[in-house]
Amino acid sequence: MSKLKISYAITLLLLSNYVIADDEIERISVHGIEYQTEGTYNNVALGSDVTIISQEMIVQAGSVDINKILTQFVPGLFANGRAGRHTDTDYSLQGSRPKDILWLIDGNRLNNRLYGSTYTDTINPMMIERIEVIKGGQAAIYGSDAIAGVINIITKQYQGHDQGEISLSADSLPSYDAGGFVNAEVGDFQYTISASTSQSEGYQLWADEEYSPTAALDKERGYQMNNFSGKLRWQPNENNSVSIFTQLNKGKLERPLAYNAILSENDREQQLSYLDWQYQASEHLLLQTKVHYQEWDSHYSEITKDKQGNTEVAYWNSYWGFTDMGATISANYLTDTGSQLLTGVEFQQYDGADEVMEFVAEKDDNYAAFIQYQPTLNALPDTALSLGARFNRISNSDQHWVGSLGITHVLNQQWQLRGSIANGYRQPTAEESQSQVGTLGNPELESETSKNINLGVTFQGETHITFDAFWRNIDNLIEATDLGNAVWQYNNVAGDVTSFGADFHLVTNFTENLEFEFSAGYANAERQDTGEQISRVPEFTGFSMLNYHTSDELNFWLSGKYVGKFLDYGLTAGDYVIASLGAQYWLTSDLNQQISFTIDNLFDSEVTQSIFKHGHRAEYPIASQGAPRTLQVQYRYLF
């Protein structure tokens, strides 16, 4: 990266940012003993760095893209849609890969064992109440995949009064989004219903020469996604509460594809449901039972035409999908002295298949038991301690013991110290172990195991500062290996892979009307065998924003995002700065109608956003471009 680029990046990051009003600053990062979740999983993240993105912050971000929201508010998190919205995404949390992050919805697992991680395009932003990001190893409580942390999406629920919202947006690609939600109370029942639709013609990902010369003129990658969700809560008495949630997605997604393709698309349907029963057995004992079910069905079609005009129907309605289901029974006991004991058992079952990658994932059962103890330390009233352990047994006789230790110490009203030590594991996905097309599977793969140390400090005053350092060691890390002749295969990396680094977050007010936020992350994640950074993990990331409130009704903001370079399939991506400009205006004095304007990629920078390699054709990788300058207009009506 040239000195000019470095200078430009630092200047933009230092001179541009956005901050929440004083009454919202505490909701940006809440650490250690101040953080609580619902149900029996109360305060389980003691000692960890926790970022809470509230619904108000999501609105102020002025975005319908969950990845943009996460990038803005979570230091140390890289969220990169590889081909824009509604596509697979690169995620890196403190130097991790996407599969090292466990995604939850209302505490229920979203990650699938077919490919790992999850597709965030299945989440309707209209249904999100808040997002909780817990950094560091969390396997003792949450199990497989929680190596680098957990992202828990909390859906909207009744807030004590009836309310609703309608949102409409359009951008210059062009793209169109519409959504709405309503919640209300009828007797002992509380309900929330939300729906959204999203469609776009997309943008061109590659240079003209990467497409078939005989392909159709439409080279943009478009999509259409429809979402419906409903949540019903029944509280027959003060000791019992039952919640039922279901979400349905149906979409047609053009899959980014070059190499002579004239058609490449997925027809997708997804159903996600859960039932949650909480029973307050006594003043000290809370019992909880959760059952969840996820079914994902996609049908892939692909037609190619070579330079001679020969047409081939490579795939037509070829199936790929999976089913995940599970149950958790847990109990939280709070003693008279304030000590807390959480214990529970879990069952998970996965199966799936992919006719394109040519593999079948047979049913895989997981059983687990876990416990966490948080004692009251009378001799250290300002210190909180947490001890956790978990045993996991997998159907192929693979077994894992993991543990955790967390500590939070409050120095005074402004300063807080915290730290955690934990280990974790991640099972190979079905693709990694069985795929017969594209990057080849390896049935001899062993589970990844990890050790984590996280240390942090928080200062909360007129200026809010958070600093976190991390160290992670992974054994048997699974990575694609180049076997030559454009053939790649998943293998366990020889030797350990150690990641270390830090992230920093600052929030302050320059003046009464001018607010400033700055975050930056550094992650060193080199492989011992090659000395290179692991794939799709940038070494440096940064974000900043200036927000100018001219009045209660009108504000303007300027932001800058920096992504350092990273490697993928031997090519370099990243190493860019993207600036955005926006304004929000309340049209009415009672603040129930708002219009927002946003210009993303303000300077129309041409950047290499990711590297594409055909998943089922052994051809060369291609640098994929990010979206061009895009103007977005959004209207919201609250009732």
C-alpha positions in Angstrom: 0.0 0.0 0.0 1.5 3.4 -1.0 2.2 6.1 1.5 -0.3 8.3 -0.3 -3.0 5.6 0.3 -2.0 5.3 3.9 -2.1 9.0 4.4 -5.5 9.3 2.7 -6.9 6.4 4.8 -5.7 7.8 8.1 -7.0 11.3 7.2 -10.4 10.1 6.2 -10.7 7.9 9.3 -9.7 10.6 11.6 -11.8 13.4 10.1 -15.0 11.5 9.5 -17.3 9.6 12.0 -20.7 9.2 13.6 -21.7 8.9 17.3 -24.8 8.2 19.2 -26.4 10.8 21.5 -25.3 10.7 25.1 -28.3 8.6 26.2 -27.4 5.9 23.7 -23.6 5.7 24.1 -23.9 3.0 26.8 -25.8 0.8 24.4 -22.9 0.7 22.0 -20.6 -1.4 24.2 -21.7 -2.9 27.4 -19.1 -5.1 29.1 -19.0 -7.8 31.7 -21.4 -7.7 34.6 -23.6 -5.0 33.0 -24.6 -7.3 30.2 -27.6 -9.5 30.5 -29.5 -11.8 28.1 -33.1 -13.1 28.4 -34.0 -16.4 30.1 -31.5 -18.7 31.8 -28.6 -17.4 29.7 -28.4 -14.4 32.0 -25.0 -12.7 32.1 -23.2 -15.7 30.6 -20.7 -13.4 28.7 -19.1 -12.2 32.0 -15.5 -11.0 31.2 -16.1 -10.7 27.5 -16.3 -7.7 25.3 -19.9 -7.3 24.3 -21.3 -4.8 21.7 -25.0 -4.2 21.7 -26.5 -2.6 18.6 -29.9 -1.2 19.6 -32.9 -0.7 17.3 -32.4 3.0 17.5 -28.8 2.6 16.3 -29.9 0.4 13.4 -32.3 3.2 12.3 -29.7 5.9 12.6 -27.4 3.8 10.5 -29.8 4.5 7.6 -29.2 1.1 6.0 -31.2 -2.0 5.0 -28.0 -4.0 4.8 -27.1 -5.9 8.0 -23.4 -6.1 7.0 -23.2 -2.3 6.8 -24.7 -2.1 10.3 -22.2 -4.5 11.7 -19.3 -2.8 10.1 -20.3 0.5 11.6 -20.8 -0.5 15.2 -18.5 -3.5 15.9 -14.8 -2.7 16.0 -12.7 -5.7 15.0 -15.4 -7.1 12.7 -14.9 -7.4 8.9 -18.2 -8.0 7.1 -18.0 -8.1 3.3 -20.7 -9.3 1.0 -18.7 -10.9 -1.8 -21.1 -9.8 -4.5 -23.2 -7.2 -2.8 -26.3 -7.9 -0.8 -28.0 -11.3 -0.6 -24.9 -13.4 -1.3 -22.4 -15.3 0.8 -20.3 -13.0 3.0 -16.8 -12.9 4.3 -16.8 -12.4 8.1 -13.8 -12.0 10.3 -14.1 -11.2 14.0 -10.7 -10.5 15.6 -8.8 -12.3 12.9 -11.2 -15.3 12.5 -12.7 -16.9 9.5 -16.5 -16.9 8.9 -16.9 -20.4 10.2 -15.3 -19.4 13.5 -18.3 -17.2 14.4 -21.6 -18.7 15.8 -24.8 -16.9 14.7 -27.9 -17.1 16.8 -31.4 -15.8 16.4 -33.0 -15.2 19.8 -30.4 -17.6 21.2 -31.1 -20.4 18.7 -28.4 -21.7 16.3 -28.3 -20.5 12.7 -25.0 -22.0 11.6 -25.4 -25.0 9.3 -23.2 -28.0 9.0 -23.4 -28.2 5.2 -21.2 -25.2 4.6 -20.7 -23.6 8.1 -21.5 -20.0 9.1 -24.8 -18.6 7.8 -26.4 -16.5 5.2 -27.4 -13.1 6.7 -29.7 -12.4 3.8 -32.2 -14.6 5.5 -32.5 -11.9 8.3 -35.1 -9.2 7.7 -33.7 -5.9 9.2 -37.3 -4.9 10.0 -37.6 -7.7 12.5 -34.4 -6.9 14.4 -34.8 -5.4 17.9 -31.1 -5.4 18.7 -27.8 -7.3 17.8 -25.5 -8.6 20.5 -21.9 -9.4 19.5 -19.8 -11.3 22.1 -16.1 -11.5 21.4 -13.8 -14.3 22.4 -14.2 -18.1 22.8 -17.7 -19.0 23.9 -17.8 -22.7 23.3 -18.3 -23.6 26.9 -21.9 -22.3 26.7 -22.7 -22.3 23.0 -20.7 -25.3 21.6 -19.2 -25.7 18.1 -18.2 -22.7 15.9 -18.1 -20.2 18.8 -14.3 -20.0 18.5 -14.0 -16.2 17.9 -17.4 -15.1 19.2 -21.1 -15.1 19.0 -23.5 -12.8 17.1 -27.0 -13.0 18.5 -29.9 -11.3 16.6 -32.8 -10.5 18.9 -36.1 -10.1 17.1 -38.7 -7.6 17.9 -41.3 -8.3 20.6 -44.0 -6.4 22.4 -42.6 -3.4 24.3 -45.6 -2.5 26.5 -47.6 -0.6 23.8 -48.9 -1.2 20.3 -46.6 0.0 17.6 -45.7 -0.5 13.9 -43.6 0.8 11.1 -43.6 0.9 7.3 -40.3 1.4 5.4 -39.7 2.0 1.7 -36.3 2.5 0.0 -34.8 2.6 -3.5 -31.3 3.1 -4.9 -29.7 3.8 -8.2 -28.5 0.3 -9.1 -31.6 0.1 -9.1 -32.7 -1.7 -6.0 -36.1 -1.6 -4.2 -36.9 -2.6 -0.6 -40.2 -2.5 1.3 -41.0 -3.7 4.7 -43.1 -3.3 7.8 -43.9 -4.7 11.2 -46.7 -4.4 13.8 -46.9 -5.7 17.3 -49.8 -5.6 19.8 -51.3 -7.2 22.9 -54.6 -9.1 23.0 -55.4 -10.5 26.5 -52.6 -12.8 27.6 -51.1 -12.9 24.1 -48.5 -10.5 22.5 -47.7 -10.8 18.8 -45.3 -9.3 16.3 -45.7 -9.7 12.6 -43.2 -8.4 10.0 -42.7 -8.8 6.3 -40.2 -7.5 3.7 -39.4 -7.7 0.0 -36.1 -6.8 -1.7 -35.1 -6.8 -5.3 -32.3 -5.4 -7.4 -30.8 -5.5 -10.9 -27.4 -5.5 -9.2 -24.1 -4.4 -10.7 -21.4 -5.8 -12.9 -18.8 -7.7 -10.9 -16.1 -8.3 -13.5 -14.6 -6.8 -16.6 -16.4 -7.6 -19.9 -13.7 -10.0 -21.0 -14.5 -12.3 -18.1 -18.0 -13.0 -19.4 -18.9 -15.2 -22.3 -18.8 -13.2 -25.6 -22.0 -15.0 -26.5 -23.7 -14.4 -23.1 -26.8 -12.3 -22.7 -26.3 -8.5 -22.4 -27.4 -8.6 -18.7 -24.1 -8.9 -16.8 -25.4 -7.6 -13.5 -26.0 -9.9 -10.5 -29.6 -9.3 -9.4 -31.8 -10.8 -6.7 -35.3 -11.0 -5.3 -36.0 -12.0 -1.7 -39.2 -12.1 0.2 -39.5 -12.5 4.0 -42.3 -13.1 6.5 -42.0 -13.7 10.2 -44.3 -13.9 13.1 -43.7 -14.1 16.9 -46.4 -15.0 19.5 -45.8 -14.7 23.2 -48.3 -16.2 25.7 -48.0 -15.4 29.4 -50.9 -17.2 31.2 -49.5 -16.3 34.6 -46.5 -14.6 36.2 -44.5 -17.8 36.4 -44.9 -19.1 32.8 -44.1 -17.6 29.4 -44.2 -19.4 26.0 -42.9 -17.8 22.8 -43.3 -19.2 19.3 -41.4 -17.8 16.3 -41.4 -18.6 12.7 -39.8 -17.1 9.7 -40.2 -17.9 6.0 -37.9 -16.8 3.2 -38.4 -17.3 -0.5 -36.0 -15.8 -3.1 -34.5 -16.0 -6.6 -30.9 -15.1 -6.5 -28.6 -14.7 -9.5 -25.4 -16.4 -8.5 -22.2 -14.5 -9.4 -20.7 -16.5 -12.2 -18.3 -16.0 -15.2 -16.7 -18.6 -17.4 -19.2 -18.5 -20.3 -22.3 -18.6 -18.2 -25.5 -17.2 -19.6 -27.7 -18.2 -16.7 -26.8 -19.0 -13.1 -29.4 -18.7 -10.3 -30.7 -20.2 -7.1 -34.4 -20.6 -6.2 -34.4 -20.7 -2.4 -36.9 -21.4 0.4 -36.1 -21.3 4.1 -38.1 -22.0 7.2 -36.8 -21.2 10.7 -39.0 -21.8 13.8 -38.5 -22.2 17.5 -40.5 -22.7 20.7 -39.3 -21.2 24.0 -40.9 -22.0 27.4 -39.7 -20.3 30.5 -40.9 -21.4 34.0 -40.1 -19.4 37.1 -40.1 -22.4 39.5 -39.2 -20.3 42.5 -37.7 -17.0 43.5 -34.3 -18.4 42.8 -34.8 -21.0 40.1 -35.6 -20.3 36.4 -36.2 -23.3 34.0 -36.1 -23.0 30.2 -36.8 -25.3 27.3 -36.0 -24.4 23.7 -36.8 -26.4 20.6 -35.7 -25.1 17.2 -36.0 -26.2 13.5 -34.4 -24.9 10.4 -35.1 -26.2 6.8 -33.3 -24.8 3.8 -34.1 -25.9 0.2 -32.4 -24.4 -2.8 -32.5 -25.4 -6.5 -29.6 -24.4 -8.7 -29.7 -23.9 -12.5 -26.8 -23.1 -14.8 -26.5 -22.8 -18.6 -23.3 -22.0 -20.4 -22.3 -21.1 -24.0 -18.7 -21.3 -25.3 -17.1 -19.1 -27.9 -18.2 -21.4 -30.7 -21.8 -21.0 -29.5 -22.2 -24.5 -28.1 -24.8 -24.5 -25.3 -24.7 -26.8 -22.3 -27.3 -27.1 -19.5 -24.8 -27.9 -16.7 -27.4 -28.0 -13.9 -31.2 -27.6 -13.9 -33.1 -27.4 -10.6 -30.3 -29.3 -8.9 -31.0 -29.5 -5.2 -28.8 -28.4 -2.3 -30.1 -27.9 1.2 -30.1 -29.0 4.8 -32.2 -29.6 7.9 -31.1 -28.6 11.4 -33.1 -29.3 14.6 -32.3 -29.3 18.2 -33.4 -28.8 21.8 -32.0 -27.3 25.0 -33.1 -27.7 28.5 -31.4 -25.4 31.0 -31.7 -24.1 34.6 -30.5 -20.9 36.2 -30.2 -20.9 40.0 -29.6 -17.6 41.9 -28.6 -17.9 45.5 -29.5 -15.5 48.3 -25.9 -14.2 48.2 -26.1 -13.4 44.5 -24.1 -16.4 43.1 -25.4 -17.9 39.9 -25.3 -21.4 38.6 -26.3 -22.2 35.0 -26.5 -25.8 33.8 -28.1 -27.5 30.8 -28.2 -30.3 28.2 -28.4 -30.0 24.4 -29.3 -32.1 21.4 -28.5 -31.2 17.8 -29.2 -33.1 14.6 -28.0 -32.1 11.1 -28.4 -33.6 7.6 -28.2 -32.3 4.1 -27.1 -32.8 0.5 -25.7 -31.0 -2.5 -26.3 -32.3 -6.0 -24.0 -29.6 -7.5 -21.0 -30.3 -5.3 -22.0 -34.0 -5.3 -22.1 -35.0 -1.7 -24.6 -36.2 0.9 -24.3 -35.3 4.6 -25.9 -38.1 6.6 -27.6 -37.4 9.9 -25.2 -36.2 12.5 -26.3 -36.2 16.1 -24.6 -34.0 18.8 -25.1 -34.3 22.5 -23.8 -31.9 25.1 -23.9 -30.9 28.7 -22.7 -27.6 30.1 -22.3 -25.7 33.4 -21.3 -22.2 34.4 -20.8 -20.9 37.9 -20.5 -17.3 39.0 -19.7 -17.0 42.7 -20.2 -14.0 44.8 -16.8 -12.8 46.2 -17.4 -11.0 49.5 -13.7 -10.2 49.8 -13.7 -8.6 46.3 -17.1 -6.8 45.9 -16.0 -5.1 42.7 -14.8 -8.3 41.0 -17.0 -10.8 39.3 -15.8 -14.3 38.3 -17.2 -16.9 35.9 -16.2 -20.6 35.5 -17.7 -22.7 32.7 -17.3 -26.2 31.2 -18.9 -28.3 28.4 -18.7 -31.8 27.2 -19.7 -32.5 23.5 -20.2 -35.9 22.0 -20.6 -36.2 18.2 -22.1 -39.3 16.4 -18.8 -40.2 14.8 -17.3 -40.7 18.3 -15.6 -37.3 18.2 -15.6 -35.9 21.7 -14.6 -32.5 23.1 -14.1 -31.0 26.6 -14.0 -27.2 26.7 -13.8 -24.7 29.5 -13.8 -21.0 30.2 -12.8 -18.5 32.8 -14.0 -14.9 32.8 -13.4 -12.0 35.1 -14.6 -8.4 35.3 -13.2 -5.8 37.8 -14.8 -2.4 38.3 -12.2 0.2 39.3 -14.7 3.0 39.7 -17.7 4.5 37.9 -15.7 5.2 34.8 -13.1 2.4 34.5 -13.6 -1.3 34.1 -11.2 -4.2 33.4 -12.1 -7.6 32.0 -10.5 -10.7 30.7 -11.4 -14.2 29.6 -9.6 -17.5 28.8 -11.3 -20.2 26.9 -10.9 -23.1 24.5 -13.2 -24.2 21.7 -13.6 -26.5 18.6 -15.2 -26.6 15.2 -16.2 -29.7 13.3 -15.5 -30.0 9.6 -18.4 -29.1 7.4 -19.9 -31.6 5.0 -18.4 -29.5 2.1 -15.0 -29.7 3.6 -15.0 -33.4 4.2 -17.1 -34.7 1.2 -17.3 -32.2 -1.7 -16.4 -33.9 -5.0 -16.6 -30.8 -7.2 -14.8 -27.4 -7.0 -12.5 -27.4 -3.9 -12.4 -31.1 -3.1 -13.4 -32.5 0.3 -11.2 -34.5 2.5 -12.8 -37.2 4.7 -9.6 -37.5 6.8 -10.1 -34.0 8.2 -9.9 -33.6 12.0 -11.9 -31.0 14.1 -10.2 -27.7 14.7 -9.4 -26.9 18.3 -8.6 -23.5 19.7 -7.3 -21.6 22.8 -8.3 -17.9 23.4 -7.2 -15.1 25.6 -9.0 -11.8 25.6 -8.2 -8.7 27.7 -9.9 -5.4 27.7 -10.5 -2.0 29.4 -13.4 0.4 29.1 -13.7 4.1 30.0 -17.2 5.5 30.3 -17.5 9.2 30.6 -18.2 12.1 28.3 -15.9 10.2 26.0 -16.4 6.5 25.7 -13.3 4.4 25.0 -13.0 0.6 24.6 -9.7 -1.3 24.0 -9.5 -5.0 23.5 -6.5 -7.3 22.9 -6.8 -10.9 21.8 -4.7 -14.0 21.3 -6.0 -17.2 19.6 -4.2 -20.4 18.8 -5.9 -22.9 16.4 -4.7 -26.5 15.9 -5.8 -28.5 12.8 -7.0 -25.3 11.1 -8.9 -26.3 7.9 -7.8 -24.4 4.8 -8.0 -24.8 1.0 -4.7 -26.1 -0.4 -3.5 -25.6 -4.0 -2.6 -29.1 -5.4 -1.5 -27.7 -8.7 -3.3 -27.6 -12.1 -6.1 -25.4 -10.7 -7.1 -28.2 -8.3 -7.8 -27.2 -4.6 -8.5 -29.4 -1.6 -9.4 -28.8 2.0 -6.6 -29.9 4.4 -5.6 -29.5 8.0 -2.8 -26.9 8.1 0.5 -28.2 9.3 1.4 -26.6 12.7 -0.6 -24.2 14.8 -2.1 -20.9 13.4 -1.8 -18.1 16.0 -3.8 -14.9 15.7 -3.3 -11.9 17.8 -4.2 -8.2 17.7 -6.4 -5.5 19.2 -9.4 -3.3 18.4 -10.1 0.2 19.6 -13.4 2.2 19.8 -13.8 5.8 20.7 -17.0 7.9 21.0 -17.0 11.6 21.9 -18.6 15.0 21.1 -16.6 17.8 19.6 -19.4 20.2 20.2 -23.0 20.1 21.3 -24.0 19.3 17.7 -21.0 17.6 16.3 -20.4 13.9 17.2 -17.5 11.7 16.4 -16.9 8.0 16.4 -13.7 6.1 15.5 -12.9 2.4 15.5 -9.9 0.4 14.3 -8.8 -3.2 14.3 -5.5 -5.1 13.8 -5.4 -8.9 13.3 -2.2 -10.9 12.6 -3.2 -14.4 11.6 -0.2 -16.0 9.9 0.1 -19.6 8.9 3.3 -21.2 10.2 3.8 -23.4 7.1 3.7 -20.5 4.6 4.1 -17.3 6.7 1.0 -15.8 4.9 -2.1 -14.4 6.5 -5.0 -16.9 6.4 -7.4 -16.4 3.6 -10.1 -13.6 3.6 -8.7 -12.0 6.8 -7.5 -8.4 6.4 -4.8 -7.3 8.8 -6.2 -3.8 9.3 -9.7 -2.5 9.4 -11.2 0.9 10.4 -14.3 2.9 10.4 -15.2 6.5 11.4 -18.0 8.9 11.1 -18.9 12.6 11.7 -22.5 13.3 12.6 -23.8 16.9 12.6 -27.1 17.6 14.2 -28.5 20.9 12.9 -31.7 20.3 14.9 -33.7 17.5 16.5 -35.2 17.0 13.0 -32.2 17.1 10.7 -28.7 15.7 10.8 -25.9 15.0 8.3 -23.1 12.5 8.4 -19.9 11.6 6.6 -18.3 8.2 7.0 -15.2 6.3 5.9 -14.4 2.6 5.9 -11.0 1.2 5.5 -10.3 -2.5 4.6 -6.7 -3.7 4.5 -5.4 -6.1 1.9 -6.2 -9.8 2.2 -5.5 -13.0 0.2 -7.9 -15.4 -1.3 -7.0 -18.2 -3.8 -3.5 -16.6 -4.2 -4.8 -13.2 -5.3 -4.9 -9.9 -3.3 -8.1 -8.1 -2.5 -9.0 -5.2 -0.1 -6.6 -2.3 0.4 -9.2 0.4 -0.1 -11.1 3.3 1.5 -14.8 3.8 0.8 -16.5 7.1 1.8 -20.2 7.6 2.3 -22.4 10.7 2.8 -25.9 10.9 4.2 -28.7 13.0 5.7 -31.8 12.2 7.8 -34.8 14.5 8.2 -38.0 14.1 10.3 -40.9 15.4 8.2 -43.3 15.8 11.1 -43.0 17.5 14.5 -44.1 14.4 16.3 -41.2 12.4 14.7 -43.3 9.7 13.0 -42.2 10.3 9.4 -38.6 10.3 8.3 -36.7 10.5 5.0 -33.1 9.6 4.6 -30.6 10.1 1.7 -27.3 8.1 1.4 -24.5 8.1 -1.1 -22.4 5.0 -0.8 -18.9 4.9 -2.4 -19.0 8.7 -2.6 -16.0 9.0 -4.9 -17.0 6.1 -7.1 -13.8 4.2 -6.2 -13.0 1.0 -8.2 -12.0 -1.5 -5.5 -11.3 -5.3 -5.5 -13.8 -6.4 -2.9 -13.3 -10.1 -3.1 -11.9 -13.0 -5.1 -14.2 -15.3 -7.0 -13.5 -18.9 -8.0 -16.2 -21.0 -9.6 -17.4 -23.5 -7.0 -17.8 -26.3 -9.5 -15.5 -25.6 -12.4 -11.7 -25.8 -11.9 -10.9 -22.4 -13.6 -8.8 -19.5 -12.6 -9.9 -17.1 -9.8 -11.1 -13.6 -10.7 -11.0 -10.3 -8.8 -14.5 -9.1 -8.0 -15.4 -5.4 -7.9 -17.4 -3.6 -5.2 -20.5 -1.6 -6.0 -20.2 1.7 -7.8 -21.4 5.0 -6.4 -24.9 4.4 -5.2 -27.6 6.8 -4.1 -30.3 5.5 -1.8 -33.5 7.1 -0.6 -35.5 5.7 2.4 -38.9 6.7 3.8 -40.1 5.5 7.2 -43.6 5.9 8.8 -44.0 5.0 12.4 -47.4 4.4 14.0 
